[in-house]
Amino acid sequence: MGAADSADYGLLSPAWAGTPAADLTGDRQLLQALLDVELEWVRVLASAGLADPEAPAAVAAVSDASRYDAASLAERAQGGGNPVIPLLADLRAQARAQSPKAAAAIHRGATSQDIMDTALMLMARRALDTILADADRAVAALGDLARRHAATLCVARTLTQHSLPSTFGLRAAQWLHGVGAAAQGLRAAAAELPLQWGGASGTMAALSLAAGSAAGNGAPVTAFSLSASLAQGLGLAEPVAPWQTNRLPVTALGAALQDFTAAAGKMANDVLLLSRPEIGEVSEPRAAGRGGSSAMPQKQNPVLSVLIRSAALAAPGYGLQLNAAAAAADDERPSGSWHVEWQALRSLLRLAGGAAAKLAELAEGLQVSTDALARNLETAGPLVVSEKIMAVAAPLLDDGVPGRGKEIIAGAVARSLSSGEPFEHLLRSAVPTDLLSDAELRNLLNPASYLGEAAAIIERITTAYPGKPSA
C-alpha cells in the first residue's frame, strides 16, 4: 500500500473533512510544528551564545515540512515509539549539509517528549485560531437571531411535551448562552497552552548544564530563562515547571473542546427536532448539493445539524481517552498513556473545528417560520398557561378551604383534555365574573402575558456574548 493509500482524507469523518481545522491538524502540519519547535530552540540557543550565530539560518533552510517524507517518518517512528526520533535524524542530516555546527545545535538539551508535547500545543493553538473565528461568527449570528425574535411567540417544550409560552428569541439566546460560554472556554484554553521543556526526565539537567556554559556572556542564562525565551518565541504560555507526567494541560484543552462540541450539539439537536415537517418551525440554509436524497428527491435533509450532532456524540470518547491516559501516567515519562493522547487530541481539534464551521453556517442562515411557531402555539391551546391559571385563578376559588381551587381548576383541565370541550368555557363556568372579569380572563389566557423575564434574559445573554462578526 502506497503513502497516498494511508492518508486520512476524512472519507469516514464528514463532520470535519475539508475544514480548515482538518488542514491545520494533518500530518504535514504536525510535522511542520515539530520542525518549528526545533528551529525556535536553535534560535534561543544562538541568542544565548550557546550555538553558532549562523545555525538558525542554516536550520531554517531545512525546516520546511515538504522536505520530509511523512510516510517514511511514520513507519520509522515504530523504532523509538514517536516520530521525533526519525525526524531528528533527517533534520540533522539535511542541516549538516548546510553547516556542521548547525546540526550540532539541533535538539541540544531537549528530549523527544519536549518536542512532541510542545508541537502538539503549537498545532492546537493554530487550529484554535480558526475554530474560534467560526465560533465567534456563530455567537454573533445567534445574538442577532435572539434579538430579532425576542417578541416572536412560541411554545416551549419540556420532556418533549408542550409546557409554557416562550419566545423563539429566548430559545436562540439559550443556544447562544451555551456556545458563547464554550467559546470563552476555548479562548481561555488557547491562551494557556503551555510549553513543555524538561529534558530526559523532567529535571532540565542537560539544559542547566548548557546554560552554565554561557556564564559570563552577558545577562545570566539559566535553564528557566532559556525555556521562557522558547515559550515566548513560539507564542505559548510559560509553565510553572515541566509537566511531562502532569497531563492536565492536555485534559484541560480536551475538556474545552468537548464543551464546545456539546454546546453546538445542543443547538443541532433542537434544529433536528424543530425542522421535522410536522413541526416545521425552522429549516437549515440551503446550499447546492447538500441535503438531498438520491432515492427521495422531495427530501431536504438537515445535514449541517446531523454532522454537528455526530461531532458532539463522538467527542466525549476522545475526551475519555485523554482523562484515562492522564490517570494512567507513570514514572517520569508515561509509557503508552502518553502515546494514546496524540490521536485523541487531534481528533477533538478536528471535531470541534468541523462543528464550529458548520455551526457558523447554520446560525447565520437558519430560517425561522413564524407561521409554524404561531400554529404550534395555538395547537397547545390555553392549557399552555395552566401554571399561571393555577397561581391566579385557583386561590379565588378556595372559599376558605386551601387547595379547593386547585382541585376545581384541575378538574376543568382534565375534562377539557378528555372531552375536547374548550377549556376557556370550562374556566369561565368555574370562576364567577365577580371574581374574574371577562377582560381579566382573556388576559389570563393570553400566552403573551406569561413570558416572565424572557426579554430581560435575552438581553442579559446577548450582552454577555456579543461575538465578533467576520469582516
N, C-alpha and C positions, 0 to 999 in steps of 0.2 A: 504493500500500500504506500503510495507516494505521500509527500508532505501535504499537498493540497487536499488529499483524501482525509487527512487527520484534522484539518482546520474546522473550527466550530463557527459556522455562519449563523447559527440560531434557527435552523430549519425546524427544530422541535421546541423553540422558545420564541414564539411570535410576540410575547409580551415585551421583549427587549430587542429583538432582531432589528438591525438597521437604524437604531437610535444613536445619538451622539455618545451616550453612556456606554453603549456596546463598543463603539470605536475607541473610546478612551480607556477601556479596560481589556483590550485584546492583548494577545501575547506580544505583539510588536510594541505596544505602549508600555507593557510591563518591562520588556527588555530595555526600552529607552529610559524608563525610570531607574532601573538598575545602573545603567551607564551614567545617568545624570548624577546619581549619588557618588559613584566612584570619581567622576570628574570633579565634582564640587569639593570632595575631600582632598584631592590633589591641589586644588586652588587654595584651600585652607592651609595645607602644609607649606605650600610655596610662600604664602603671605607671612607665615610664621618663621620663615627661614629654615624649614625642615625638609624642603625639596628644592630641586634646581628651579630657578626662576622661569626657565623655558619649558618646564614639564607641563604646566596647564595647557599651553598651546598645542604641544605635541599630543597630549591625551585627547584634547578637544577634537583634533583632526580625525581621530578614530573612534569617536563616541557617538556615531550615528547608528541607530539600530539596523538600518538597511545593510550595513556592512557585515552582519552576522546571520548565521543560518539558525533560525529559531527551532526548526525541526531537529537539527543535529544537537543543539543545546539541550532540548527536552529529552532526547534519547540518552545523551551522556550524563544528564542530571541524576540518573539512576545510580551512577557510580558513587556519588557522595551524598545523595539524598536531597539535593537542591540545585537549582540552575545557576547559582552564583559561581560555583566552583569551575564548571567548564567555561562559563563566560569570562571569568577572570583569566583563565589560561589563554583564551583567544584575544582578549583585550591586551594583555601584556605582550603577546606575540606581535600584534599589529602596532602597539606603541613602541616596541623595541626597534622596529624598522624606522620609526621616526626619531627616537632618541633612547639609548640605553638607560640614561638617567631618569627619563620619564617612566619607563617600565618599572624601575626600582621603586618609584614613589607611589605607584598604584597600590591601594589597599593597605598601606602601612599602618599597623596598629589596629586594624579593623578585623572583623570576622564575618563569616557568611551571614549570620543572623542579623548583624548590624545592617548589612546592605539590603537583605531581603525585607526585614521589617520596615526599614526606612523607605524603601522603594514602594512598598505597598501603601504606606501613609501618603507618599507623594502622589501615587496614582489615584488614591482615593480623593485627595484634595482637588486634583484636576477634574475628576469625574463629578465631584460635588459642585463645582462651579456651574456646570451645565444643568445638573439636577436642580440646583437652587434657582437658576434662571427660569426654568419651566415651572417650578413650584411658585415662584413669585408671579408669573403670568396667571396661574390658576387662582392664586389668592386675590389678585386684582379683579379678575373676571367674576369670581364668586361674590366679592364685595359689591360690584355693580349689579349683579343679579339680585342680591338680597335687598339692596336699596330700591331697585326698580319695582320689585314685587312686595314691598313692605306692607302694602294695603290689599294685596290680592288674596282674597279669602280662599281657604281650602279646608279639607277635613284632615285632622291628624289621625294617625293610626298607632295603636299600641297592641302588641301581641297579635298583629295582622288585622285587628278589627278597628272600625271607626271609634274614635274616642271623643275628642273635643274640637271645637273650631280653632283654626290657626291661620297662618298666612304662609304663602309659598316663600315669601321673603325670609321668614324665620327658619324655614327648612333649609334654604340656601345659606343662611347665616350660620346654622349649626354645621353644615358641611365646611364652611369657612373656618369655624371655630377649631375643628379638628385639623384641617390641612394647615391652617396658619400656625397653630401651636407646634405641629410636627415640623414645619419648615423652620421655625425658630430653633427647634432642637437640632435639626440638621446643620443650621448655620453655626450654632454653638459648638457642635461636634467638629465641624470643619476648622474652626478657629483653634481648637485644642489638639489637633492631630500632632503627636509628638515625634521628635527624632528618637531613634533607638541607637545608642552608641556605647557599648560596654566592653567590647573586646571579647576574647575567647570564653571567659567565664563570668563576665559582668564586673570584673574588678578594675577595668581600664588600665591594667598593668602595662601592657605594651604601649599604650597611648601615653601613660605617665612617663615611661622610660624615654619615649621620643621627645616629649615636652621638655624633659630635663636636659636634653642635649642642646636645647635652644637657649638655655640660661645665658644671660649677659648680652643677648642680641636685641636689646630694647626693652619694651614692656614685658613684664613677667608672662611666661607662657605656661599654662597648666593644662592638664587633660580636660578640665571643665571649660576653660576658655576656648580650647580648640573645638570641642563639641558644640559650644554655644555659637561659635562662628559658623559651623556647618549648618546648624539649625536655621540660623538667620539667612544663610545663602540659599537654602532650599525652601525657605518660606514655611518652615514647620515650627511648632512650639518647642521651646527648650524644656526638657523634662527635669524634674527634681533629681532623678537618678536613672540609671539604666533600668529597663523594665522587661528584660528578656524572659523572665518567668512570671512576671506580673502582667497578665494579659488583659487587664481591664481597659486599656486604650482600645483594644480590638473589640471587646464586648460592648463598650460604650458606643462605638461607631455603629456596630451591628444593631444595637437597640434603637438608635436614632433612625437608621434606615428602615427597620421593621415598623417603627411608629408611623413613618411617613406612608409606607405601603398600606398600613391598617387604616389610616385616615382617608387615603384615596379609595381604598376598598369600600369603606362605608358609603361614600357618595355613589360609587359604581353599583353597589347592592341596591340602593334606593332607585337609581335610574333604571336598572333592570326591572324592578317591580313596577315603577310608575309608567314605564314605556310599554307595558303589556297592552295589547289592543283593547281589552275590556276595561282598562283604567285610563290609559291614553293621556296622562297629564303632562308628560314630557316626551321628547324624542331627541335622538342624537343628531349632531350636524351631519349632513350628507356629504359624501365625497365619492368621486368616480372610482368604481371598482371596489368599494368597501360595503360590506353588509349584505350583499346579495346572496342568493341561494341558487346553486346550479339546477336543482330539481324543482324549486318552488319560487318562480320569479316574482311572485307578489310580495315576498318577504323583504323586510329591511331590518336585518339583524343589528342589535346594538353592540357592535364589535368592540368599540372603544371600552365600554364598560365590562364586557366579557374579559378582555385582556387585562384590564386593571385589576379586576377581581381575581384573575388567575395569579397575578403577581402577588397580591395580598395573601392569597392562600399558600403560595409557595415559600414566601419569605420566612415565616416562623421556623420552618425546618432547618434552614441555614443558620438562623439565629441560635437554635438549639445546639447545632454543631459547635458554634463559637463558644457558647457557655460551657458545654461539656468539655471542650478542649481546654478552656481556662481552668476548669476544676480539676482536670487530669494532668496539668502541667507538673513536671517532676524535675528535680535536681536544678542545675544551673543552665540547662538548655533542654526544653521539653522534647521527649522522644515520641514522635508520631503525632502527638496532640498539636504541636506547633505546625506540622506539615498539613494537617487537615484544615487549618484555618484559611489557607490561601484561596482555595477554590470557593469556600463558603463565603468569604468576604467579597470576592469578586462577583459571585452570583447575586449577593444582596445589592451591591452597587448597580449591577445591570437591571435587576428587577425594579429597584427604586427609580432608576433613570428611565426605564420604559414606562413605568406608571406615571411619572411626572410629566413626560412628554405627552402622553395620551390624556392625562387629566387636564392639562392646559388647553388642549384642543376641545375636550368635552365641555369644560367650563365656559370657554369663550363662545362656543357655538350651540349650547344647549337651547332647544326650542321648548317653550312653555305654552301649553294650551290652556288659556284662561277659561275657555268654554268647558273643557273637561273638568277643570277644577271646580267650577260652579255646579256642573251637573252632578259630580260625585258628592259635593257638599249637600246638594238638595236631596240626593238619594239617602243620605244619612238621616235627613229629616230633623224634626225639632228635638228628638231624643239626644242629639249631639250636645245639647246644653242641659242635659239632665242633672249634671253636677250643680249648675247654677240654680236650677229649679229646686233641688233639694235644699240648697243653702238659703234661698229667698222665700219660696212659697211654703215649704213644709212647716216651718215654725208658725206660720199664720194659722195652721190647722190643728195645732196641738191641743187647743182648748183646755189648757191646764193639765194635759196628760202628755208628758215628754215622750216623744217618739211616735205619737199617733199620726202626726202629719206625714212623717216619712213613710208610714205604712199606707196611708191613703195615696200618696204620690207613687209609691212602688206598685201599688195595685193598678193604678191608671197606666203605668208603663207596661206592666205585664199584660193587661187587657188589650192595649194597642198592638203589642207585638203578636199576640195570639189571634186577635180577631181582625186586625187590619184597620180598626176604627182610628180616625185621625186623633192623634194624641192631644192636639191643641183643643179639640172639642171636649175630650175627656177631662182635660185640666180645667177648662172653663167651667165645666159642670161641678168639679170638685172644689173649686175655690170661688166663693161668692164675690160679686163685684164690689161689695163694700170693703172687702179685704184686699182685693187686687183689681184695679180698673182694667177696662179693655186695652187702654193705651199702655198701662204698665205690663199687662200680659204680653202684648205684642213685643215690647222691648225685651221682656224676659226671654222670649223665644227667638230673638234676633241673634244669630251667631256673631254678627259684627260687634255686638255689645259685650261679648265674653271672650276677649282676647288677652286679658290680663296685661302684662308688661311686654307683650310681643314687640311692639315698636321700640321700646327702650332697650330690650335685649339685642335687637338687630343693630341699633346704633352703637351699643357698647362693643359688640363683636367686630363690626366693620371699622370702628375707630381703633380697636386694639390691633387689627391685622390689615393695614392699608395696602400692602403689597407693593410691588414695583413693576408697573406695566412695561412691556418690551418697547423699545424705541420704534 
